[in-house]
């Protein structure tokens, strides 16, 4: 166990950012202070893993686990080494997920945070192994697990080995549940593919951010397969809440409060 969280790992960018929804030019520093929410139109922008940890965990409480695990080109997929190198530079991470233990509002928990900047948060063998180990640690220590999930699905550059992670992580979640331990899943934009078909939807409590895209196959694929026009807002968090697939939608600025309340209730 190592890697006490240093909040200096998260540094505010200095350039302006354009909101894709309303076109407003926003200071990157102001946007960061507003938790990556456009102050003009309220649109949610994607957050990095360290940003989310800074937002959620109590300062100084995070201890990273398995930070030395890194992906390799295990099936010699063409161009994968270059993609991994580019992903590390783009995200500042060694993998698409950060795992560890922390406190949220004084409540001890295990936590994992996925990052879409690393190959769209795709799950390969290392991502699956890190999350599985986290659940196993949490089961042993009787800790609740909080997961911030964003992903494009299984990582195709690792073939069937990446698909196997769906079953492996799901098995770890089941053993954690059998031990009467809590799992809170927080779905962010986007949560798709094999992640949705496995551990993303296995939470005891499933929370989503507003307007988050959540689904398995893409809308175009579904329409072409079924020959039917999909409803407005299909696969958005609000549609899933209305149809009972998730438990609640929470504003990003209230997530720490809500999660700490849930963890506190579970502890009692």
C-alpha positions in Angstrom: 0.0 0.0 0.0 1.5 3.3 -1.0 0.9 6.5 -2.8 -0.7 8.9 -0.3 -2.7 11.3 -2.4 -0.9 14.6 -2.9 -3.5 17.1 -4.2 -0.7 18.9 -6.0 -0.9 16.1 -8.6 -4.0 17.9 -9.8 -2.9 21.2 -11.3 -5.3 23.7 -13.0 -4.6 24.2 -16.7 -4.0 27.7 -17.8 -5.8 27.9 -21.1 -9.3 28.8 -21.9 -11.9 26.2 -22.6 -14.9 26.4 -25.0 -18.1 24.9 -23.8 -19.3 22.4 -26.5 -22.9 23.1 -25.6 -23.2 26.9 -25.5 -19.9 28.0 -27.0 -18.9 30.1 -24.0 -15.1 30.7 -23.5 -14.3 29.9 -19.9 -11.1 30.3 -18.0 -9.8 26.8 -17.3 -9.0 27.9 -13.8 -12.6 29.1 -13.3 -14.0 25.9 -14.9 -11.9 23.8 -12.5 -13.1 25.8 -9.5 -16.7 25.1 -10.7 -16.0 21.3 -10.9 -15.9 21.3 -14.7 -19.5 22.6 -15.0 -20.0 25.4 -17.5 -21.0 28.5 -15.5 -23.1 29.8 -18.4 -25.3 26.9 -19.4 -24.6 24.3 -16.7 -23.3 21.6 -19.1 -21.2 18.9 -17.4 -17.7 18.4 -18.8 -15.6 15.3 -18.2 -13.3 15.2 -15.2 -10.0 13.4 -14.7 -9.5 10.8 -12.0 -7.4 13.0 -9.8 -9.9 15.8 -10.1 -12.7 13.5 -8.9 -10.6 12.3 -6.0 -9.9 15.9 -5.0 -13.6 16.6 -5.2 -14.8 13.5 -3.2 -12.3 12.3 -0.7 -11.2 13.9 2.6 -7.9 15.7 2.1 -4.9 13.6 3.1 -7.0 10.4 3.5 -6.4 8.7 0.1 -3.9 5.9 -0.1 -3.4 4.4 -3.6 -3.3 0.7 -4.2 -1.6 -1.2 -7.0 -0.3 1.9 -8.7 2.6 -0.1 -10.2 0.4 -2.3 -12.3 0.6 -1.2 -16.0 -0.7 -2.6 -19.2 1.5 -4.3 -21.8 1.0 -5.5 -25.3 0.1 -9.1 -24.2 -1.3 -10.3 -27.6 1.2 -8.2 -29.7 -1.6 -6.1 -31.1 -0.3 -3.8 -33.9 0.1 -0.2 -32.7 -0.9 -0.9 -29.1 2.4 0.1 -27.6 2.1 3.5 -29.2 -1.5 3.9 -28.1 -0.5 3.1 -24.5 2.3 5.7 -24.6 0.0 8.3 -26.1 -2.7 7.6 -23.4 -0.2 8.0 -20.6 0.9 11.4 -22.0 -2.7 12.6 -22.6 -4.0 11.6 -19.2 -0.9 11.8 -16.9 -1.9 8.4 -15.6 -0.3 4.9 -16.0 -3.7 3.3 -16.5 -7.4 4.1 -16.9 -8.3 3.6 -13.3 -7.0 4.8 -9.9 -7.8 2.5 -6.9 -7.2 3.0 -3.2 -8.7 3.5 0.3 -9.9 6.8 1.6 -12.4 8.6 3.8 -15.5 10.5 2.5 -17.0 12.8 5.1 -15.1 10.8 7.8 -16.4 7.4 6.5 -13.8 4.9 5.6 -14.2 3.2 2.2 -12.4 1.7 -0.8 -12.7 3.8 -4.0 -11.9 3.5 -7.6 -12.1 6.2 -10.2 -11.9 5.7 -14.0 -10.6 8.3 -16.4 -11.9 8.7 -20.0 -8.6 10.5 -21.0 -6.8 7.1 -20.9 -8.0 5.2 -24.0 -11.6 6.3 -23.3 -11.5 4.5 -19.9 -11.5 1.1 -21.7 -11.0 -2.0 -19.5 -8.1 -4.2 -20.2 -6.5 -6.8 -18.0 -4.8 -4.3 -15.7 -8.0 -2.2 -15.2 -9.9 -5.4 -14.4 -7.2 -6.7 -12.1 -6.9 -3.4 -10.2 -10.7 -3.2 -9.6 -10.9 -6.9 -8.6 -8.1 -6.5 -6.1 -9.8 -3.4 -4.7 -13.0 -5.3 -4.1 -11.1 -8.2 -2.6 -9.3 -5.8 -0.2 -12.6 -4.2 0.7 -14.2 -7.6 1.3 -11.4 -8.6 3.7 -11.5 -5.3 5.6 -15.3 -5.0 5.5 -15.1 -1.7 3.7 -17.8 -0.2 1.4 -16.7 0.4 -2.2 -17.4 3.6 -4.1 -16.8 3.5 -7.8 -16.7 6.4 -10.3 -17.3 4.8 -13.6 -16.7 6.1 -17.1 -15.7 3.9 -20.0 -16.1 3.0 -23.7 -16.1 -0.7 -22.8 -13.6 -3.6 -23.1 -10.2 -2.8 -24.6 -10.1 -4.4 -28.0 -6.3 -4.4 -28.2 -6.3 -7.1 -25.5 -8.9 -9.3 -27.2 -10.7 -12.0 -25.3 -8.5 -11.3 -22.2 -10.2 -7.9 -21.8 -13.7 -9.5 -22.1 -12.8 -11.9 -19.4 -12.4 -9.0 -17.0 -16.2 -8.5 -17.0 -16.7 -11.8 -15.3 -13.7 -11.5 -13.1 -14.7 -8.1 -11.6 -18.4 -9.2 -11.4 -17.3 -12.2 -9.4 -15.4 -10.0 -7.0 -18.5 -7.7 -6.6 -20.6 -10.8 -5.8 -18.2 -12.0 -3.1 -18.2 -8.5 -1.7 -22.0 -8.4 -1.6 -22.2 -11.9 -0.1 -20.1 -10.5 2.8 -22.9 -8.0 3.4 -20.7 -5.1 2.2 -22.0 -2.0 0.3 -21.1 -1.0 -3.2 -22.1 2.5 -4.5 -21.7 2.9 -8.3 -21.5 6.5 -9.7 -22.1 6.5 -13.4 -20.6 9.4 -15.3 -20.5 10.4 -19.0 -20.0 8.0 -20.8 -20.6 4.6 -19.2 -21.0 2.1 -22.1 -20.1 -1.3 -23.5 -18.9 -4.2 -21.4 -18.6 -2.0 -18.3 -22.3 -1.4 -18.3 -22.9 -5.1 -18.9 -20.9 -6.0 -15.8 -19.9 -4.1 -12.7 -21.4 -0.7 -13.5 -24.9 -1.9 -13.0 -24.2 -4.2 -10.0 -24.1 -1.4 -7.4 -26.4 -1.7 -4.3 -27.0 2.0 -4.9 -26.5 3.4 -8.5 -26.1 7.1 -8.8 -25.7 9.0 -12.1 -24.6 12.5 -13.0 -27.1 14.6 -15.0 -27.3 13.8 -18.7 -24.7 11.0 -18.5 -24.7 8.6 -21.4 -25.3 5.1 -20.1 -25.8 2.1 -22.3 -24.4 -1.1 -23.8 -24.6 -0.8 -27.6 -24.7 2.6 -29.4 -28.1 4.1 -30.4 -27.3 3.7 -34.1 -26.5 0.1 -33.7 -29.7 -0.6 -31.8 -31.8 1.3 -34.4 -30.2 -0.6 -37.3 -30.7 -3.9 -35.5 -34.3 -3.4 -34.4 -35.4 -1.2 -37.2 -37.2 1.0 -34.7 -36.7 4.7 -33.8 -35.5 5.1 -30.3 -37.2 7.5 -27.8 -35.9 11.0 -27.2 -33.1 11.0 -24.6 -32.7 7.2 -24.8 -29.6 6.1 -22.8 -29.4 9.3 -20.9 -29.4 9.2 -17.1 -32.9 10.8 -16.9 -34.4 8.2 -19.1 -32.8 5.4 -17.1 -34.0 6.9 -13.8 -37.6 7.1 -15.2 -37.5 3.4 -16.2 -35.9 2.1 -12.9 -32.4 1.3 -14.1 -30.7 3.7 -11.7 -31.6 4.9 -8.2 -30.9 8.6 -8.4 -29.4 11.5 -10.3 -27.2 13.8 -8.2 -25.6 17.2 -9.0 -21.8 17.0 -9.1 -21.6 19.6 -6.4 -23.6 17.5 -4.0 -22.0 14.1 -4.7 -19.6 14.2 -1.7 -22.4 15.1 0.6 -24.7 12.4 -0.8 -22.1 9.7 -0.8 -20.9 10.5 2.8 -24.6 10.3 3.9 -25.0 6.9 2.3 -21.7 5.6 3.8 -22.7 6.9 7.2 -26.1 5.2 7.1 -24.4 2.0 6.1 -21.9 2.2 8.9 -24.6 2.7 11.5 
